Amino acid sequence: MARIAVIKFPGTNCDEDVAHAINTVTSLKAEVIWYKDFTLDPWDAIVIPGGFSYGDWLRAGAIAARTSVLERIAEAVDRGIPVLGICNGFQILVEAGLLPGALTVNDIGRFVCKWVKLYVERPRGPWLSLAEDGMELDMPIAHAEGRYIVDSETYNSILMKSPLIRYKDGWNSNGSLYNIAGVASEDGYVLGLMPHPERASEEELTPPRFSPGGRVIFKSIEYSIKRGW
Ligand SMILES: NC(=O)CC[C@H](N)C(=O)O
């Protein structure tokens, strides 16, 4: 059975939610792994979930990104193992240099927790294999440091060739440049996003007027692993 590692750092708080979502909406087996116990071998994909690793000291994700487990995750990326970073996990991947850009303090200067409307651009790779270009997704955000920034050269030369998840007009509540909510490596094997797909995977957790947009990410990784890409 395909196995997904959900890595827990001190201060991670969405690990059980991610494992629950994957174990509920897919036939994959997600397991929460303490960061010090993580070894590369048995995993078909890796998720770094959200939370407040190391209490968001210095900058969100900065300390977790400098632990030795990130060297193992970089090796996993080199081996072609899909890696997903959700919220604090996205912050960690960016701090570790595994995705471009940076995540900084929301322009309104406070934590924001709300459902938002998003869309996908250039879906590619295992996390978005079932998504279509322009597909609209609804998911909640919950962060204080979710304002994505990137220099225009990186945006034009790298990000405009890569899969992106953007806030729809009027839904960018943190001031992210180019309305960016999530970025991926060019092949889509490494994906990071601020919204929480695990909180948007089941109808009963989805408020009226929204739909469970996180499902497509977990159904995509299931499809890609089963197809044996
Ligand atoms: N939900 C989360 O992962 C929180 C992200 C991060 N600690 C922030 O507030 O920016």
PDBQT file of the ligand as one rigid body, heavy atoms in Angstrom, charges set to zero:
ROOT
HETATM    1  N1  LIG A 301      -1.825  27.457   9.784  1.00  0.00    +0.000 N 
HETATM    2  C1  LIG A 301      -0.538  27.568   9.759  1.00  0.00    +0.000 C 
HETATM    3  O1  LIG A 301       0.189  26.712   9.269  1.00  0.00    +0.000 OA
HETATM    4  C2  LIG A 301       0.041  28.793  10.399  1.00  0.00    +0.000 C 
HETATM    5  C3  LIG A 301       1.174  29.320   9.582  1.00  0.00    +0.000 C 
HETATM    6  C4  LIG A 301       2.131  30.254  10.272  1.00  0.00    +0.000 C 
HETATM    7  N2  LIG A 301       2.549  29.790  11.525  1.00  0.00    +0.000 N 
HETATM    8  C5  LIG A 301       1.605  31.646  10.233  1.00  0.00    +0.000 C 
HETATM    9  O2  LIG A 301       0.837  32.061  11.107  1.00  0.00    +0.000 OA
HETATM   10  O3  LIG A 301       1.940  32.354   9.317  1.00  0.00    +0.000 OA
ENDROOT
TORSDOF 0
